[in-house]
Amino acid sequence: MTTRETIPYRPLGLIVTMLENIGFQVSHWHEDLVFIEHNAFLLQMGEKGEEIGVWFNVDCESEKKDQIMDAFKGQEPLFNFQIDKSGAYKLVANQEDETLQIEFIT
């Protein structure tokens, strides 16, 4: 992708390709969120196509976070993405209807 090309709004296909380049698989996506196998982190697509936020699971080790962010930074120029650490999240069980909720921690 050249610098002249614009990134589409919510570029799921490009994100999937980028993740596969660094060894991750998408397990699910919903609206602007992209869930990754093993739940170490999730991605949130931004207002602009090139903006991607990384939310780390509260159980993810600091060293692993650094490795993941380094891998993303290596992919930024290939896809014209701007990838930033957004914060942390945890999954909270809802006992009433047996679903999971995502709680974001900034």
C-alpha positions as CSV (number, residue, x, y, z in Angstrom):
1,M,0.0,0.0,0.0
2,T,1.4,3.4,-0.9
3,T,1.2,6.5,1.2
4,R,-1.2,8.0,-1.4
5,E,-3.8,5.4,-0.9
6,T,-6.4,6.1,1.8
7,I,-7.4,3.5,4.3
8,P,-11.1,2.6,4.3
9,Y,-13.3,3.1,7.4
10,R,-13.0,0.0,9.6
11,P,-10.5,-1.8,7.4
12,L,-11.1,-5.3,8.7
13,G,-9.4,-7.1,5.8
14,L,-6.2,-5.1,6.2
15,I,-6.2,-5.7,9.9
16,V,-6.6,-9.5,9.5
17,T,-3.7,-9.5,7.0
18,M,-1.5,-7.5,9.4
19,L,-2.4,-9.8,12.3
20,E,-1.6,-12.9,10.2
21,N,1.8,-11.3,9.2
22,I,2.8,-11.2,12.9
23,G,1.3,-14.6,13.9
24,F,-2.1,-13.8,15.3
25,Q,-5.6,-15.0,14.3
26,V,-8.9,-13.2,14.6
27,S,-11.4,-15.1,16.6
28,H,-14.4,-12.7,16.2
29,W,-15.2,-9.1,15.4
30,H,-18.1,-6.9,16.4
31,E,-18.6,-3.4,15.1
32,D,-15.3,-1.6,15.8
33,L,-13.7,-4.3,17.9
34,V,-11.5,-7.2,16.7
35,F,-11.0,-10.1,19.1
36,I,-7.8,-12.1,18.9
37,E,-7.3,-15.8,19.7
38,H,-6.2,-16.4,23.3
39,N,-7.5,-13.0,24.4
40,A,-4.1,-11.3,25.2
41,F,-5.4,-8.1,23.5
42,L,-8.1,-6.8,21.2
43,L,-8.0,-4.1,18.6
44,Q,-10.4,-1.1,18.3
45,M,-10.8,0.6,14.9
46,G,-10.8,4.3,15.2
47,E,-12.7,7.2,13.6
48,K,-10.2,7.2,10.7
49,G,-9.3,4.0,8.9
50,E,-5.6,4.3,9.8
51,E,-6.3,4.6,13.5
52,I,-6.1,1.4,15.6
53,G,-6.2,1.1,19.3
54,V,-4.7,-1.8,21.2
55,W,-6.4,-2.8,24.5
56,F,-4.5,-5.4,26.5
57,N,-6.2,-8.0,28.7
58,V,-5.4,-7.2,32.4
59,D,-3.8,-10.7,32.7
60,C,-1.3,-10.0,29.9
61,E,2.3,-9.8,31.1
62,S,4.2,-6.5,30.6
63,E,6.9,-8.2,28.6
64,K,4.4,-9.7,26.2
65,K,2.7,-6.3,25.8
66,D,6.0,-4.8,24.7
67,Q,6.6,-7.6,22.3
68,I,3.2,-7.2,20.7
69,M,3.5,-3.4,20.4
70,D,6.9,-3.8,18.8
71,A,5.4,-6.2,16.3
72,F,2.6,-3.7,15.5
73,K,5.1,-0.8,15.1
74,G,6.9,-2.9,12.5
75,Q,3.7,-3.3,10.6
76,E,2.6,0.4,10.6
77,P,4.6,1.5,7.6
78,L,3.5,-1.5,5.5
79,F,-0.2,-0.7,6.0
80,N,-0.1,3.0,6.8
81,F,-1.7,2.4,10.2
82,Q,-1.3,4.4,13.3
83,I,-1.4,1.9,16.1
84,D,-1.4,3.1,19.7
85,K,-1.8,1.4,23.1
86,S,-5.3,2.5,24.4
87,G,-5.4,0.8,27.9
88,A,-6.5,-2.4,29.4
89,Y,-9.7,-4.5,29.5
90,K,-11.2,-7.3,31.5
91,L,-14.0,-9.7,30.8
92,V,-16.7,-9.7,33.4
93,A,-19.3,-12.5,33.6
94,N,-22.9,-11.4,33.8
95,Q,-24.6,-14.0,36.0
96,E,-28.1,-13.0,35.1
97,D,-27.9,-13.9,31.4
98,E,-24.7,-15.9,31.3
99,T,-22.9,-13.4,28.9
100,L,-19.6,-11.6,29.1
101,Q,-19.2,-7.9,29.2
102,I,-16.0,-6.0,28.4
103,E,-14.8,-3.5,31.0
104,F,-12.3,-1.0,29.5
105,I,-9.7,0.5,31.9
106,T,-7.9,3.6,30.7
